[in-house]
């Protein structure tokens, strides 16, 4: 949540700060539109004020952010001057203004920068662990548009990400940095080019049999009949992913969208596929199709139609592997000749196939292990996971919560041994106290989890001479899944000291290979019709829909704020009118999310949750439930979205002003594409996001207001 300038002033003097009011970070680090410090529109403001007041990230803010975090680690004793910090980035900043600033911030703080350059996100924590470095920065805005950038931070402890308490502490550190003082500092740390060694590590990890899951007897034939179109989203996996797919044995690999010119996620990548289950030929028609300019999608149709007979007979597969700009997310596309369409496989479905492959190949090991997915998933994901023999677990949005859950599961296994121990010593008492602390709903701090594990390991050392207490075997966790494409399974990394460790990172390439292994082994021998039927519907889907509102004032919506309570009351009233019994459910990790479970006497189990996006300037109303509840959920959701539309728009946001201008052009009817006036390229982005909000629709050659758009224009408050 962005802080106000008043809060900025207060935080520099007030030592009592709360997590909700004083966190610069969103779901995963910081992410926002970028501006250069030399821009006239931000003159006379500090980098912190620019971020707080206008929501822009400058290169000076990036430097401050990296410097503050590195100095904070040094002050806490986690880093010594001269220790190493890993830095990588996606290619959205081809001139290097912001990436150079991050390197500068780390070196000014006194640490060495191990520079990887353009690499996929999972390589940053991977190389960090490999070199026993003290931290890692990935400069990226992930799936966000190319006009944005940000930073993801990785901790030296298992490559976990910062948690809310760490965000609070870092926020204070960032706001307390005096830009003029930082300008005067010299570079104390070294810049060390580590790209070649890091890429070799990534290739070696990606091709290791334990990580690919390819059965040894099938390594030369499993993927031979697959023509694979790789959409790198003009991002971090450009040239890298295609090389790995060729080496792992795909029959033909065609790389699309691999330009390193800054055009990340532009008419490419996973973000545009979210919410889609199928892409038809009509959707690529020139002028009217929403995917008409998506080169990877049009290439798949071209290849599919050309080889439709071979595909229909099951002799050939025409598939797509689609990533986001920083390479930690993956969606899959498959050409179905019988429908002349592309099947879209999202993160939940990819995770389902991977999980089914694991439990089918080794039921003794995986039965009863955790299947972790976030609230964004189809509710039937958890149901299906339970039916497969897993133990489903639900977390808030963000892969950091999956990573934290895995770490706590492993600690819990050791804790059980501590509790059973007959010894009653100081160390045992300290461990149990720390275990209680990490479970405190008001305290989420990755350093406390690390301290707990250190004492647990020390406890094991004391018990030397007795049979080893804890096995290195992972028998607690199988898979972590986000519908948006993050998929986490255990990986095996050989460190520089030759020791092998288990790692858990969102890794688009690993997820892609594992998914193709799973479907080829589980479905490869099925007749073509059955193959595509299973592929397109791996489990019984429920209703899943999200309404979005862009360009909002996020500060208005938080736990027990007037708007939060108004939305809660609206949902309760409309849910009861549809014979649901609503109940508020709280999530320790995300208290500001309004999550309401809905149950009916007919056995319907559904949910509606409302949350500010942690990665974009938007809020979402999310509907989840059985298909038979679709009409009821849509009715409740549409009522809820109207409350938010009429209350949350940020009149000062420059994109809101563009949106308002376009709406006013459409107020008297449709306007042809040629006559519609808007500022490029921001206007093109706004048009896309207006369509995602359901305010406008694209007909053959023009834009027109939807019913919701007309309602919004008739009721919205004047722009002040």
LUMTI-90775 format. One record per residue (C-alpha): residue in one letter; x, y, z. Coordinates in steps of 0.25 Angstrom, whole numbers, plus 5000, padded with zeros to 4 digits. Example, Ala and Ser with C-alpha at 12.3 -4.5 7.8 and 13.67 -1.06 7.14 Angstrom:
<recs>
REC  code    px    py    pz
REC     a  5049  4982  5031
REC     s  5055  4996  5029
</recs>
This chain:
<recs>
REC  code    px    py    pz
REC     x  5000  5000  5000
REC     x  5006  5014  4996
REC     x  5008  5023  5008
REC     x  5003  5037  5008
REC     x  5014  5049  5009
REC     x  5008  5052  5023
REC     x  5012  5037  5027
REC     x  5025  5039  5020
REC     x  5028  5050  5030
REC     x  5023  5043  5042
REC     x  5031  5030  5039
REC     x  5044  5037  5040
REC     x  5041  5041  5054
REC     x  5031  5031  5060
REC     x  5037  5018  5064
REC     x  5023  5011  5066
REC     x  5019  5007  5052
REC     x  5008  4997  5047
REC     x  5010  4987  5036
REC     x  4997  4992  5028
REC     x  5000  5007  5029
REC     x  5015  5006  5026
REC     x  5018  4996  5015
REC     x  5024  5001  5002
REC     x  5023  4986  4997
REC     x  5012  4979  4990
REC     x  5010  4964  4988
REC     x  5025  4962  4984
REC     x  5034  4974  4986
REC     x  5032  4987  4979
REC     x  5026  4989  4965
REC     x  5021  5002  4958
REC     x  5022  5011  4946
REC     x  5036  5017  4944
REC     x  5041  5031  4941
REC     x  5055  5036  4940
REC     x  5059  5046  4951
REC     x  5061  5056  4941
REC     x  5047  5057  4937
REC     x  5040  5071  4938
REC     x  5027  5065  4944
REC     x  5035  5060  4957
REC     x  5044  5072  4959
REC     x  5046  5077  4974
REC     x  5042  5064  4980
REC     x  5051  5053  4986
REC     x  5051  5039  4980
REC     x  5042  5035  4992
REC     x  5032  5046  4990
REC     x  5031  5042  4976
REC     x  5028  5028  4979
REC     x  5018  5032  4990
REC     x  5011  5043  4983
REC     x  5011  5039  4968
REC     x  5014  5024  4969
REC     x  5026  5025  4960
REC     x  5039  5018  4962
REC     x  5052  5026  4958
REC     x  5066  5020  4956
REC     x  5069  5028  4969
REC     x  5058  5021  4977
REC     x  5064  5007  4972
REC     x  5077  5011  4977
REC     x  5072  5015  4991
REC     x  5064  5003  4992
REC     x  5076  4993  4989
REC     x  5085  5002  4998
REC     x  5075  5002  5009
REC     x  5073  4987  5009
REC     x  5087  4983  5008
REC     x  5091  4993  5019
REC     x  5080  4987  5027
REC     x  5086  4973  5026
REC     x  5099  4978  5030
REC     x  5094  4985  5042
REC     x  5086  4972  5046
REC     x  5099  4964  5045
REC     x  5094  4956  5033
REC     x  5105  4962  5023
REC     x  5119  4967  5025
REC     x  5125  4978  5017
REC     x  5131  4971  5005
REC     x  5121  4959  5004
REC     x  5113  4956  4992
REC     x  5099  4960  4987
REC     x  5094  4954  4974
REC     x  5087  4963  4964
REC     x  5079  4959  4951
REC     x  5068  4966  4943
REC     x  5059  4964  4932
REC     x  5061  4972  4919
REC     x  5050  4983  4920
REC     x  5061  4993  4923
REC     x  5070  4992  4911
REC     x  5078  5005  4914
REC     x  5081  5000  4928
REC     x  5077  5012  4936
REC     x  5070  5005  4947
REC     x  5078  4992  4947
REC     x  5091  5001  4949
REC     x  5085  5008  4960
REC     x  5082  4995  4968
REC     x  5096  4991  4966
REC     x  5101  5004  4971
REC     x  5092  5003  4983
REC     x  5098  4990  4987
REC     x  5112  4994  4985
REC     x  5111  5007  4992
REC     x  5105  4999  5004
REC     x  5118  4992  5004
REC     x  5115  4978  4998
REC     x  5120  4972  4985
REC     x  5110  4971  4973
REC     x  5110  4957  4966
REC     x  5104  4962  4953
REC     x  5096  4952  4945
REC     x  5090  4962  4934
REC     x  5077  4957  4927
REC     x  5073  4944  4934
REC     x  5060  4937  4939
REC     x  5056  4940  4953
REC     x  5059  4926  4959
REC     x  5073  4927  4955
REC     x  5076  4938  4965
REC     x  5072  4930  4978
REC     x  5079  4918  4971
REC     x  5092  4925  4968
REC     x  5091  4931  4982
REC     x  5090  4918  4989
REC     x  5101  4912  4980
REC     x  5111  4923  4983
REC     x  5106  4924  4998
REC     x  5103  4939  4995
REC     x  5096  4947  5005
REC     x  5084  4952  4997
REC     x  5079  4954  4984
REC     x  5071  4965  4975
REC     x  5063  4962  4963
REC     x  5060  4975  4956
REC     x  5047  4972  4949
REC     x  5032  4975  4948
REC     x  5029  4961  4944
REC     x  5016  4960  4936
REC     x  5013  4975  4937
REC     x  5014  4984  4924
REC     x  5027  4989  4919
REC     x  5025  5003  4925
REC     x  5027  4997  4939
REC     x  5039  4992  4947
REC     x  5041  4987  4961
REC     x  5050  4979  4970
REC     x  5048  4965  4976
REC     x  5057  4962  4988
REC     x  5062  4948  4992
REC     x  5067  4944  5005
REC     x  5080  4935  5007
REC     x  5071  4926  5016
REC     x  5065  4915  5006
REC     x  5063  4927  4996
REC     x  5051  4931  5003
REC     x  5045  4945  5000
REC     x  5042  4956  5010
REC     x  5030  4955  5019
REC     x  5021  4967  5024
REC     x  5030  4969  5036
REC     x  5042  4970  5028
REC     x  5035  4979  5018
REC     x  5031  4989  5030
REC     x  5046  4989  5034
REC     x  5051  4991  5020
REC     x  5041  5002  5018
REC     x  5046  5010  5030
REC     x  5060  5008  5025
REC     x  5056  5013  5011
REC     x  5049  5025  5016
REC     x  5060  5029  5025
REC     x  5071  5030  5014
REC     x  5075  5044  5011
REC     x  5077  5044  4995
REC     x  5087  5055  4996
REC     x  5096  5047  5006
REC     x  5095  5035  4997
REC     x  5099  5043  4985
REC     x  5112  5046  4992
REC     x  5116  5032  4995
REC     x  5126  5024  4987
REC     x  5125  5010  4982
REC     x  5131  5001  4993
REC     x  5127  4988  4987
REC     x  5132  4981  4975
REC     x  5125  4978  4962
REC     x  5127  4964  4958
REC     x  5122  4958  4945
REC     x  5116  4945  4948
REC     x  5107  4943  4936
REC     x  5114  4931  4929
REC     x  5116  4923  4942
REC     x  5101  4925  4946
REC     x  5096  4922  4932
REC     x  5104  4909  4932
REC     x  5097  4906  4946
REC     x  5083  4908  4941
REC     x  5085  4899  4929
REC     x  5091  4888  4937
REC     x  5080  4889  4947
REC     x  5069  4890  4936
REC     x  5075  4877  4929
REC     x  5077  4869  4942
REC     x  5069  4856  4941
REC     x  5064  4858  4955
REC     x  5059  4872  4951
REC     x  5053  4868  4937
REC     x  5046  4856  4942
REC     x  5048  4849  4928
REC     x  5049  4834  4930
REC     x  5062  4829  4926
REC     x  5056  4819  4916
REC     x  5048  4830  4909
REC     x  5059  4841  4909
REC     x  5061  4840  4894
REC     x  5046  4838  4890
REC     x  5037  4845  4900
REC     x  5036  4858  4893
REC     x  5040  4854  4879
REC     x  5027  4856  4873
REC     x  5025  4870  4879
REC     x  5027  4883  4871
REC     x  5028  4894  4882
REC     x  5026  4908  4880
REC     x  5033  4916  4891
REC     x  5028  4930  4895
REC     x  5038  4936  4903
REC     x  5030  4949  4904
REC     x  5042  4957  4899
REC     x  5047  4954  4913
REC     x  5058  4947  4922
REC     x  5056  4933  4916
REC     x  5059  4938  4901
REC     x  5069  4929  4895
REC     x  5070  4921  4908
REC     x  5057  4913  4909
REC     x  5058  4909  4894
REC     x  5072  4904  4896
REC     x  5068  4895  4908
REC     x  5056  4890  4901
REC     x  5064  4886  4889
REC     x  5074  4879  4898
REC     x  5063  4872  4906
REC     x  5058  4865  4893
REC     x  5047  4873  4887
REC     x  5045  4869  4872
REC     x  5045  4883  4867
REC     x  5046  4896  4875
REC     x  5042  4910  4869
REC     x  5045  4922  4877
REC     x  5036  4934  4876
REC     x  5036  4948  4884
REC     x  5051  4947  4888
REC     x  5055  4961  4885
REC     x  5063  4968  4896
REC     x  5058  4982  4892
REC     x  5050  4985  4905
REC     x  5036  4980  4899
REC     x  5034  4971  4910
REC     x  5020  4964  4910
REC     x  5015  4972  4898
REC     x  5005  4964  4890
REC     x  5012  4952  4897
REC     x  5014  4945  4910
REC     x  5004  4938  4920
REC     x  4997  4951  4925
REC     x  4988  4952  4913
REC     x  4984  4937  4914
REC     x  4979  4938  4928
REC     x  4964  4935  4929
REC     x  4964  4928  4915
REC     x  4961  4913  4913
REC     x  4961  4913  4898
REC     x  4966  4921  4887
REC     x  4958  4920  4874
REC     x  4961  4924  4860
REC     x  4952  4936  4861
REC     x  4961  4941  4872
REC     x  4973  4943  4863
REC     x  4965  4950  4851
REC     x  4971  4962  4846
REC     x  4965  4975  4852
REC     x  4955  4968  4861
REC     x  4962  4957  4868
REC     x  4968  4960  4882
REC     x  4980  4951  4878
REC     x  4982  4956  4864
REC     x  4995  4962  4867
REC     x  5000  4951  4876
REC     x  5011  4944  4868
REC     x  5013  4932  4876
REC     x  4998  4929  4876
REC     x  4997  4932  4861
REC     x  5009  4923  4858
REC     x  5002  4911  4866
REC     x  4990  4913  4857
REC     x  4998  4913  4845
REC     x  5006  4900  4849
REC     x  4994  4893  4854
REC     x  4985  4896  4841
REC     x  4997  4891  4833
REC     x  4999  4878  4840
REC     x  4984  4876  4844
REC     x  4984  4862  4839
REC     x  4996  4858  4846
REC     x  4991  4864  4859
REC     x  4977  4858  4857
REC     x  4983  4844  4856
REC     x  4992  4846  4869
REC     x  5005  4845  4861
REC     x  5009  4860  4864
REC     x  5006  4870  4875
REC     x  5007  4885  4872
REC     x  5009  4892  4886
REC     x  5013  4905  4892
REC     x  5021  4908  4904
REC     x  5017  4922  4909
REC     x  5025  4930  4919
REC     x  5025  4944  4926
REC     x  5036  4954  4925
REC     x  5044  4949  4937
REC     x  5042  4934  4934
REC     x  5036  4929  4947
REC     x  5022  4926  4941
REC     x  5017  4917  4930
REC     x  5005  4914  4922
REC     x  5003  4903  4912
REC     x  4996  4903  4898
REC     x  4992  4891  4890
REC     x  4986  4891  4876
REC     x  4973  4883  4875
REC     x  4971  4879  4860
REC     x  4956  4875  4863
REC     x  4952  4889  4868
REC     x  4963  4897  4860
REC     x  4966  4903  4873
REC     x  4977  4905  4884
REC     x  4974  4899  4898
REC     x  4980  4908  4909
REC     x  4985  4901  4921
REC     x  4987  4910  4933
REC     x  4995  4908  4946
REC     x  4985  4900  4953
REC     x  4983  4890  4942
REC     x  4999  4889  4940
REC     x  5000  4886  4955
REC     x  4989  4876  4954
REC     x  4996  4868  4943
REC     x  5010  4869  4951
REC     x  5003  4865  4964
REC     x  4996  4853  4957
REC     x  5009  4849  4951
REC     x  5016  4849  4964
REC     x  5006  4841  4972
REC     x  5004  4831  4961
REC     x  5019  4828  4959
REC     x  5022  4828  4974
REC     x  5009  4827  4983
REC     x  5016  4822  4995
REC     x  5024  4835  4996
REC     x  5014  4845  4991
REC     x  5001  4840  4998
REC     x  4997  4850  5009
REC     x  5007  4861  5005
REC     x  5002  4875  5003
REC     x  4996  4881  4991
REC     x  4997  4896  4993
REC     x  4989  4906  4985
REC     x  4985  4920  4986
REC     x  4971  4926  4988
REC     x  4971  4930  4973
REC     x  4970  4915  4969
REC     x  4957  4909  4965
REC     x  4951  4903  4978
REC     x  4950  4889  4971
REC     x  4966  4889  4971
REC     x  4966  4886  4985
REC     x  4955  4876  4984
REC     x  4962  4869  4973
REC     x  4975  4869  4980
REC     x  4968  4862  4992
REC     x  4962  4852  4983
REC     x  4976  4849  4977
REC     x  4981  4846  4991
REC     x  4988  4859  4995
REC     x  4985  4868  5007
REC     x  4981  4881  5001
REC     x  4985  4894  5007
REC     x  4980  4908  5004
REC     x  4989  4921  5004
REC     x  4987  4936  5001
REC     x  4992  4941  4987
REC     x  5007  4940  4985
REC     x  5017  4929  4983
REC     x  5024  4935  4996
REC     x  5013  4929  5004
REC     x  5015  4915  4997
REC     x  5030  4916  5000
REC     x  5028  4920  5015
REC     x  5018  4908  5016
REC     x  5028  4898  5011
REC     x  5039  4904  5021
REC     x  5029  4903  5033
REC     x  5025  4889  5029
REC     x  5040  4884  5029
REC     x  5042  4892  5043
REC     x  5029  4885  5048
REC     x  5034  4872  5045
REC     x  5047  4875  5054
REC     x  5038  4881  5065
REC     x  5031  4868  5067
REC     x  5044  4861  5070
REC     x  5048  4873  5079
REC     x  5035  4871  5087
REC     x  5037  4856  5088
REC     x  5051  4857  5094
REC     x  5053  4853  5108
REC     x  5063  4864  5110
REC     x  5058  4877  5116
REC     x  5069  4887  5114
REC     x  5070  4902  5111
REC     x  5071  4900  5096
REC     x  5059  4891  5095
REC     x  5051  4902  5102
REC     x  5057  4913  5093
REC     x  5053  4905  5081
REC     x  5038  4903  5085
REC     x  5038  4918  5088
REC     x  5043  4922  5074
REC     x  5033  4912  5068
REC     x  5022  4919  5076
REC     x  5027  4933  5070
REC     x  5027  4929  5056
REC     x  5012  4924  5057
REC     x  5008  4938  5063
REC     x  4998  4944  5054
REC     x  5003  4958  5056
REC     x  5017  4955  5053
REC     x  5022  4949  5040
REC     x  5037  4950  5039
REC     x  5046  4942  5030
REC     x  5058  4944  5040
REC     x  5050  4938  5051
REC     x  5048  4925  5043
REC     x  5063  4925  5040
REC     x  5067  4926  5054
REC     x  5057  4915  5058
REC     x  5064  4905  5047
REC     x  5078  4909  5052
REC     x  5074  4905  5067
REC     x  5067  4892  5061
REC     x  5080  4888  5054
REC     x  5088  4891  5067
REC     x  5078  4882  5075
REC     x  5081  4871  5065
REC     x  5096  4873  5067
REC     x  5094  4871  5082
REC     x  5088  4858  5079
REC     x  5100  4852  5072
REC     x  5102  4838  5075
REC     x  5087  4835  5074
REC     x  5080  4831  5061
REC     x  5079  4844  5052
REC     x  5066  4851  5056
REC     x  5062  4857  5043
REC     x  5063  4851  5029
REC     x  5067  4860  5017
REC     x  5055  4853  5010
REC     x  5044  4862  5006
REC     x  5031  4854  5010
REC     x  5023  4866  5014
REC     x  5021  4874  5001
REC     x  5018  4871  4987
REC     x  5014  4883  4979
REC     x  5010  4898  4981
REC     x  5001  4905  4970
REC     x  4996  4918  4966
REC     x  4986  4919  4955
REC     x  4994  4930  4949
REC     x  5005  4921  4945
REC     x  5014  4919  4957
REC     x  5017  4904  4960
REC     x  5026  4900  4970
REC     x  5032  4886  4972
REC     x  5044  4881  4979
REC     x  5057  4883  4971
REC     x  5071  4878  4973
REC     x  5083  4887  4973
REC     x  5097  4884  4974
REC     x  5105  4895  4981
REC     x  5119  4900  4979
REC     x  5124  4891  4990
REC     x  5118  4879  4983
REC     x  5107  4877  4994
REC     x  5093  4875  4988
REC     x  5081  4882  4994
REC     x  5066  4883  4991
REC     x  5061  4896  4986
REC     x  5047  4901  4984
REC     x  5046  4913  4974
REC     x  5035  4917  4964
REC     x  5042  4913  4951
REC     x  5035  4914  4937
REC     x  5045  4904  4930
REC     x  5044  4893  4940
REC     x  5029  4894  4941
REC     x  5028  4893  4926
REC     x  5037  4881  4925
REC     x  5030  4874  4936
REC     x  5016  4877  4931
REC     x  5020  4871  4917
REC     x  5026  4859  4924
REC     x  5013  4857  4932
REC     x  5004  4858  4920
REC     x  5012  4850  4911
REC     x  5013  4838  4921
REC     x  4999  4839  4926
REC     x  4992  4842  4913
REC     x  5001  4839  4902
REC     x  4995  4825  4899
REC     x  4981  4830  4899
REC     x  4973  4832  4886
REC     x  4974  4846  4880
REC     x  4960  4850  4885
REC     x  4962  4845  4899
REC     x  4975  4851  4899
REC     x  4970  4865  4896
REC     x  4958  4863  4905
REC     x  4967  4860  4917
REC     x  4976  4871  4913
REC     x  4965  4882  4913
REC     x  4958  4877  4925
REC     x  4967  4870  4934
REC     x  4958  4872  4946
REC     x  4943  4876  4948
REC     x  4944  4891  4947
REC     x  4936  4900  4956
REC     x  4932  4915  4953
REC     x  4944  4924  4953
REC     x  4943  4939  4950
REC     x  4949  4952  4954
REC     x  4944  4966  4952
REC     x  4955  4977  4952
REC     x  4955  4992  4954
REC     x  4968  4999  4950
REC     x  4974  5013  4954
REC     x  4969  5012  4968
REC     x  4972  5019  4982
REC     x  4977  5006  4989
REC     x  4977  5013  5002
REC     x  4962  5013  5003
REC     x  4961  4998  5004
REC     x  4967  4991  5016
REC     x  4962  4983  5028
REC     x  4950  4991  5035
REC     x  4951  5003  5026
REC     x  4938  5009  5023
REC     x  4938  5004  5009
REC     x  4943  4990  5013
REC     x  4931  4989  5023
REC     x  4922  4995  5012
REC     x  4926  4984  5002
REC     x  4925  4973  5013
REC     x  4911  4978  5016
REC     x  4907  4978  5001
REC     x  4912  4963  4999
REC     x  4905  4958  5012
REC     x  4892  4964  5008
REC     x  4893  4959  4993
REC     x  4898  4946  4998
REC     x  4886  4944  5007
REC     x  4876  4948  4996
REC     x  4882  4936  4988
REC     x  4880  4926  5000
REC     x  4895  4926  5004
REC     x  4900  4927  5018
REC     x  4912  4936  5018
REC     x  4924  4935  5027
REC     x  4936  4944  5028
REC     x  4949  4936  5027
REC     x  4962  4943  5032
REC     x  4976  4940  5026
REC     x  4988  4943  5035
REC     x  4997  4946  5024
REC     x  4987  4956  5017
REC     x  4978  4963  5027
REC     x  4973  4973  5017
REC     x  4967  4963  5008
REC     x  4952  4962  5009
REC     x  4949  4947  5008
REC     x  4935  4942  5010
REC     x  4931  4927  5009
REC     x  4917  4924  5004
REC     x  4910  4911  5008
REC     x  4896  4907  5005
REC     x  4886  4897  5010
REC     x  4887  4890  4996
REC     x  4902  4887  4998
REC     x  4907  4898  4990
REC     x  4921  4903  4995
REC     x  4926  4916  4989
REC     x  4934  4928  4992
REC     x  4936  4943  4989
REC     x  4948  4950  4992
REC     x  4952  4965  4989
REC     x  4967  4969  4990
REC     x  4976  4980  4985
REC     x  4986  4975  4975
REC     x  5000  4975  4980
REC     x  5006  4976  4966
REC     x  4997  4986  4959
REC     x  4988  4998  4961
REC     x  4975  4991  4962
REC     x  4966  4983  4971
REC     x  4959  4970  4968
REC     x  4945  4964  4972
REC     x  4948  4949  4971
REC     x  4937  4938  4970
REC     x  4939  4924  4972
REC     x  4929  4912  4973
REC     x  4922  4901  4967
REC     x  4916  4903  4953
REC     x  4902  4902  4958
REC     x  4905  4914  4966
REC     x  4910  4923  4954
REC     x  4897  4932  4952
REC     x  4896  4934  4967
REC     x  4911  4938  4968
REC     x  4911  4947  4956
REC     x  4899  4954  4962
REC     x  4906  4957  4975
REC     x  4919  4960  4968
REC     x  4913  4970  4959
REC     x  4906  4977  4971
REC     x  4920  4978  4978
REC     x  4927  4983  4966
REC     x  4918  4995  4965
REC     x  4920  4999  4980
REC     x  4935  4999  4977
REC     x  4934  5006  4963
REC     x  4926  5017  4969
REC     x  4936  5019  4981
REC     x  4950  5015  4978
REC     x  4955  5022  4965
REC     x  4967  5031  4967
REC     x  4963  5044  4960
REC     x  4978  5049  4960
REC     x  4984  5037  4953
REC     x  4988  5040  4939
REC     x  4983  5027  4933
REC     x  4969  5030  4940
REC     x  4969  5043  4932
REC     x  4972  5036  4919
REC     x  4961  5026  4923
REC     x  4951  5037  4926
REC     x  4954  5044  4912
REC     x  4951  5031  4904
REC     x  4938  5029  4912
REC     x  4934  5043  4909
REC     x  4937  5040  4894
REC     x  4928  5028  4894
REC     x  4916  5034  4902
REC     x  4908  5037  4890
REC     x  4910  5023  4883
REC     x  4921  5015  4877
REC     x  4933  5022  4871
REC     x  4941  5015  4860
REC     x  4956  5012  4863
REC     x  4961  5022  4853
REC     x  4953  5033  4859
REC     x  4956  5030  4874
REC     x  4966  5039  4879
REC     x  4976  5035  4890
REC     x  4990  5037  4894
REC     x  4999  5026  4890
REC     x  5004  5017  4895
REC     x  4998  5019  4909
REC     x  4984  5020  4902
REC     x  4985  5006  4896
REC     x  4988  5001  4910
REC     x  4976  5008  4915
REC     x  4967  5002  4904
REC     x  4972  4988  4908
REC     x  4969  4991  4923
REC     x  4956  4997  4920
REC     x  4952  4984  4913
REC     x  4957  4976  4925
REC     x  4948  4984  4934
REC     x  4936  4982  4925
REC     x  4934  4996  4922
REC     x  4935  4995  4907
REC     x  4935  4985  4896
REC     x  4941  4984  4883
REC     x  4932  4981  4871
REC     x  4937  4979  4856
REC     x  4943  4993  4854
REC     x  4939  5001  4866
REC     x  4938  5003  4881
REC     x  4925  5004  4889
REC     x  4921  5005  4904
REC     x  4916  4992  4910
REC     x  4904  4992  4920
REC     x  4913  4994  4931
REC     x  4921  5005  4924
REC     x  4908  5013  4922
REC     x  4904  5011  4937
REC     x  4917  5016  4941
REC     x  4916  5028  4933
REC     x  4902  5031  4938
REC     x  4906  5030  4952
REC     x  4921  5034  4954
REC     x  4924  5046  4962
REC     x  4930  5058  4955
REC     x  4945  5058  4954
REC     x  4951  5067  4964
</recs>
